Amino acid sequence: MQPSTDTRPVIAITMGDPSGVGPEVVAKALARPDVLAMCRPLVIGDTARLEAAAALCGVVLDRSTVEIVDVGSVPADLPWGQVSAVGGDAAYRYIERAAELAMCGEVQAICTAPLNKEALHAAGHVYPGHTELLAHLTGTDEVSMMLVAPGLRVVHVTTHIGIIDAVAKIEPGLVARTIRRAHETLLRSGISAPRLAVCGINPHAGENGLFGHGEEGSKIEPAIAMVRAEGIDAVGPLPADTLFFRARRGDFDCVVAMYHDQGHGPIKVLGLEAGVNITIGLPVVRTSVDHGTAFDIAGTGVADERSMAEALRQAVGLAAVSARPGR
């Protein structure tokens, strides 16, 4: 990137799996004046594929305002909507380049379009998803996933593992670290006194030992006691079946969910077009759309770009806070 007096943050936008809807939602988002007004987009991907997606969507990319780092490696005849090692490797290369730029300060945040885990694995990059991949690329031991939708924020103690493995993995130290990461992110987002609510694992948060094997008492309650002693306003464990309603009503600023579907379900009910995925605990800012590659509609031009636009807005906000003196 050339030196500039432009105060808008530079956001690295990875194109995602080139066979999915990533190129289309990126092209559509970057055709929006509101998006271009808030950031300097640097697309990491394949120029020809992005321009093909723009043509499919009926939009024009203004190359005077949209810069592209062409990583290449995508054949012109790569089909839309199909899993391939070529697509998986390309998606990996985009993330790898974006992480390099972010770690050396060339960009202020990373915003990712979706990749496909099967394609990623077919290419030999065996990671559960973006979150774990970025942790590896930035040398980060532990990160958390935060999902944001209108009126609701959720951070996960565990994510891409089976439910039995998740229950085994949950322990007071992990729960406490997750709560701390959520608290710090909320502070950085401008919430001066964050209120966090922590889900139980079992129905009715165990009903005082009636359900489960005492997991709430052994795995969650000690963590809440630890963070409360540090001055963090966290309560629980609370029953998940009513907690998300209370959080969206405004009782809490963030819900700490214990496992993937416990947290993802309520967010996605609110609409895939509005959800944003934020990786917290990284040394760089990273946001993402909260939907997949949607191979069933890829290449048709109908993909909805609103989640990408919101992910960019969140990236800009977090990048601005990170850039303040003392951060």
C-alpha positions in Angstrom: 0.0 0.0 0.0 1.2 3.5 -0.8 1.4 6.2 1.9 -1.8 8.2 2.1 -3.3 11.0 4.0 -6.6 9.1 3.9 -7.7 8.4 7.5 -10.0 5.5 6.6 -8.6 2.2 7.9 -7.2 -0.2 5.4 -9.2 -3.5 5.6 -7.9 -6.7 4.0 -10.9 -8.5 2.5 -10.2 -12.1 1.7 -12.3 -13.4 -1.2 -13.0 -16.8 0.4 -13.4 -20.0 -1.6 -13.5 -18.8 -5.2 -16.2 -21.4 -6.1 -18.6 -20.1 -3.4 -20.5 -16.9 -2.9 -17.5 -15.1 -1.4 -16.5 -13.3 -4.7 -20.1 -12.2 -5.2 -20.7 -10.8 -1.7 -17.3 -9.0 -1.8 -18.1 -7.4 -5.2 -21.6 -6.4 -4.1 -20.4 -4.9 -0.8 -17.6 -2.9 -2.5 -20.2 -1.5 -4.9 -21.9 0.2 -2.0 -21.1 3.9 -1.3 -21.6 3.4 2.4 -18.9 0.7 2.5 -16.4 2.7 0.5 -17.0 5.8 2.7 -15.8 4.0 5.8 -12.8 2.0 4.7 -10.0 1.6 2.2 -10.7 -2.0 0.8 -7.7 -4.2 -0.1 -9.1 -7.4 -1.6 -6.9 -10.4 -1.3 -7.9 -12.9 -4.0 -8.1 -13.3 -7.7 -8.7 -10.3 -9.9 -10.3 -12.2 -12.8 -12.6 -14.2 -10.5 -13.7 -11.0 -8.6 -14.5 -9.2 -11.8 -16.4 -12.2 -13.1 -18.5 -12.2 -9.9 -19.1 -8.5 -10.3 -20.4 -9.1 -13.8 -22.7 -11.8 -12.6 -24.1 -9.5 -9.9 -24.5 -6.6 -12.3 -22.2 -4.3 -10.4 -19.0 -2.4 -11.4 -15.9 -2.3 -9.2 -14.3 1.1 -9.2 -10.6 0.2 -9.4 -9.6 3.7 -8.3 -11.1 2.9 -4.9 -10.8 -0.9 -4.7 -7.3 -2.3 -4.6 -6.7 -6.0 -5.3 -3.7 -8.1 -4.2 -3.9 -10.9 -6.9 -2.7 -14.1 -5.3 -3.7 -15.9 -8.4 -3.9 -19.7 -8.7 -7.6 -19.8 -9.8 -8.1 -21.3 -13.3 -10.5 -19.4 -15.5 -12.7 -22.5 -15.9 -13.1 -23.3 -12.2 -16.8 -24.1 -11.8 -19.0 -22.3 -9.4 -20.7 -24.3 -6.6 -18.3 -27.3 -6.4 -15.9 -28.4 -3.7 -12.3 -28.6 -5.0 -8.8 -28.7 -3.6 -8.0 -25.8 -5.9 -10.7 -23.6 -4.2 -9.6 -24.7 -0.8 -6.0 -23.9 -1.4 -6.8 -20.5 -2.9 -8.9 -19.6 0.2 -6.0 -20.7 2.4 -3.5 -18.5 0.4 -5.8 -15.5 0.7 -5.9 -15.8 4.5 -2.2 -16.4 4.7 -1.5 -13.2 2.8 -4.0 -11.2 4.8 -2.5 -12.4 8.1 1.0 -11.4 7.0 -0.2 -7.9 6.1 -2.1 -7.5 9.4 0.8 -8.7 11.5 3.2 -6.2 9.9 0.7 -3.4 10.2 0.0 -2.9 6.5 -3.7 -3.3 7.1 -5.7 -2.4 10.2 -8.1 -5.4 10.1 -9.0 -8.5 8.2 -12.6 -9.2 7.0 -13.2 -12.7 5.6 -15.6 -14.1 3.0 -16.5 -17.8 3.7 -14.3 -20.8 3.0 -15.4 -24.4 2.7 -13.9 -26.8 5.2 -14.1 -29.8 3.0 -12.3 -28.0 0.2 -9.7 -26.6 2.7 -9.0 -30.2 3.9 -8.9 -31.5 0.4 -6.1 -29.0 -0.2 -4.1 -30.4 2.7 -4.9 -27.5 5.1 -6.5 -29.4 8.0 -8.1 -26.7 10.2 -11.7 -26.7 11.5 -12.2 -23.2 10.1 -11.0 -19.6 9.9 -10.8 -19.1 13.6 -8.3 -21.9 14.2 -6.4 -21.1 11.0 -5.9 -17.5 11.9 -4.8 -18.5 15.4 -2.1 -20.7 13.8 -1.0 -18.0 11.3 -0.6 -15.4 14.1 1.0 -17.7 16.6 -1.9 -17.4 19.0 -2.5 -20.2 21.5 -6.2 -19.6 22.2 -9.0 -17.5 20.7 -12.7 -17.3 20.9 -15.5 -16.9 18.5 -18.0 -14.0 19.0 -21.1 -13.8 16.9 -22.9 -10.5 16.6 -26.5 -9.9 15.4 -28.9 -7.1 15.9 -29.5 -6.9 19.7 -27.4 -10.0 20.6 -23.8 -10.9 21.1 -22.6 -14.4 21.8 -19.1 -15.7 22.6 -18.3 -19.4 22.6 -16.3 -21.4 25.1 -16.0 -24.3 22.5 -16.8 -24.3 18.8 -16.0 -26.8 16.2 -15.9 -30.0 18.2 -18.6 -32.6 18.9 -20.9 -32.1 21.9 -19.4 -35.0 24.0 -15.9 -33.6 23.4 -17.1 -30.1 24.1 -18.4 -31.1 27.6 -15.1 -32.8 28.3 -13.1 -29.8 27.2 -15.0 -27.2 29.3 -13.2 -26.5 32.5 -13.0 -23.4 34.8 -9.8 -22.0 33.4 -11.2 -22.1 29.8 -14.5 -20.6 30.8 -12.8 -17.8 32.8 -10.4 -17.0 29.9 -13.4 -16.8 27.5 -15.3 -14.5 29.7 -12.2 -12.2 30.0 -11.8 -12.1 26.2 -15.5 -11.2 25.8 -15.2 -8.5 28.5 -12.1 -6.9 26.9 -13.8 -6.9 23.4 -16.9 -5.2 24.8 -14.8 -2.6 26.4 -13.0 -2.0 23.1 -16.3 -1.7 21.4 -17.2 1.2 23.6 -19.3 -0.5 26.4 -17.9 1.0 29.6 -19.4 -1.5 32.0 -20.2 -4.8 30.2 -22.8 -7.2 31.6 -22.1 -10.8 30.7 -24.4 -13.8 31.3 -23.0 -17.3 31.2 -25.0 -20.3 30.0 -25.2 -23.6 31.7 -24.5 -26.9 30.0 -27.5 -28.9 31.0 -31.2 -28.2 30.7 -32.3 -25.5 33.2 -28.6 -25.0 34.0 -28.6 -28.4 35.8 -31.6 -27.6 38.1 -29.3 -27.7 41.2 -27.9 -31.1 40.2 -31.1 -32.6 39.0 -29.8 -32.8 35.3 -26.4 -33.8 34.3 -23.5 -34.8 36.5 -22.8 -31.5 38.3 -21.1 -29.8 35.4 -22.4 -26.4 36.3 -21.0 -26.6 39.8 -17.6 -28.1 38.8 -16.9 -26.4 35.4 -18.7 -23.0 35.3 -19.4 -21.7 38.8 -15.7 -21.5 39.8 -14.9 -19.6 36.6 -17.6 -17.0 37.3 -16.3 -16.6 40.9 -12.8 -16.0 39.5 -13.8 -13.3 37.1 -16.2 -11.6 39.5 -13.3 -11.3 41.9 -11.5 -9.4 39.2 -14.3 -6.9 38.8 -16.0 -8.4 35.8 -19.8 -8.3 35.9 -20.6 -11.9 35.0 -23.6 -13.9 36.2 -24.7 -17.5 35.8 -24.8 -20.3 35.0 -28.2 -19.5 33.6 -30.7 -21.7 31.6 -30.0 -21.2 27.9 -33.7 -21.6 27.0 -34.5 -18.2 28.5 -31.2 -16.4 28.6 -31.0 -15.4 24.9 -34.4 -13.8 25.1 -33.3 -11.8 28.2 -30.1 -10.8 26.4 -31.9 -9.5 23.4 -34.3 -7.7 25.6 -31.3 -5.7 26.9 -30.6 -7.4 30.3 -27.1 -8.3 29.2 -24.5 -7.1 26.7 -23.2 -10.6 25.8 -24.0 -14.3 26.4 -21.2 -16.8 27.0 -22.3 -20.0 25.3 -20.8 -23.4 26.2 -20.8 -25.1 22.8 -21.4 -24.4 19.1 -25.1 -24.9 18.5 -26.1 -23.4 21.9 -24.7 -20.1 20.7 -25.1 -20.3 16.9 -28.8 -21.2 16.9 -30.2 -18.0 18.4 -27.9 -15.8 16.3 -28.9 -17.5 13.0 -32.6 -17.3 13.9 -32.1 -13.5 13.8 -31.0 -13.8 10.1 -27.9 -14.8 8.2 -27.9 -11.5 6.4 -27.2 -9.6 9.6 -24.8 -11.8 11.5 -21.1 -11.2 11.9 -18.4 -13.4 13.3 -15.5 -11.8 15.2 -12.4 -13.7 16.3 -11.4 -12.4 19.8 -8.0 -13.0 21.3 -6.0 -12.5 18.1 -3.2 -9.8 17.9 -5.1 -8.5 14.8 -8.7 -7.5 14.2 -10.7 -10.1 12.3 -14.4 -10.1 11.4 -16.3 -12.3 9.0 -19.7 -13.0 7.4 -21.8 -15.4 9.5 -22.7 -17.7 6.6 -21.1 -20.3 4.5 -20.0 -20.7 0.9 -23.6 -21.4 -0.3 -22.5 -23.5 -3.2 -26.2 -24.0 -4.1 -26.5 -20.4 -5.2 -22.9 -19.6 -6.1 -22.5 -18.2 -9.6 -26.1 -16.9 -9.8 -25.5 -13.4 -8.6 -28.3 -13.6 -6.0 -26.1 -13.8 -2.8 -26.9 -11.3 -0.1 -24.0 -8.9 0.7 -25.5 -7.4 3.9 -23.5 -9.7 6.3 -20.3 -8.7 4.5 -21.2 -5.0 4.7 -21.9 -5.4 8.4 -18.7 -7.4 8.9 -16.8 -4.5 7.3 -18.5 -2.0 9.6 -17.6 -4.0 12.6 -14.0 -4.3 11.4 -13.7 -0.6 10.9 -15.0 0.1 14.4 -12.7 -2.4 16.1 -9.7 -1.2 14.0 -10.3 2.4 15.1 -10.3 1.4 18.7 -7.2 -0.7 18.3 -5.4 2.2 16.7 -5.9 4.5 19.7 -2.9 5.4 21.8 -2.2 2.9 24.5 -3.8 0.0 22.6 
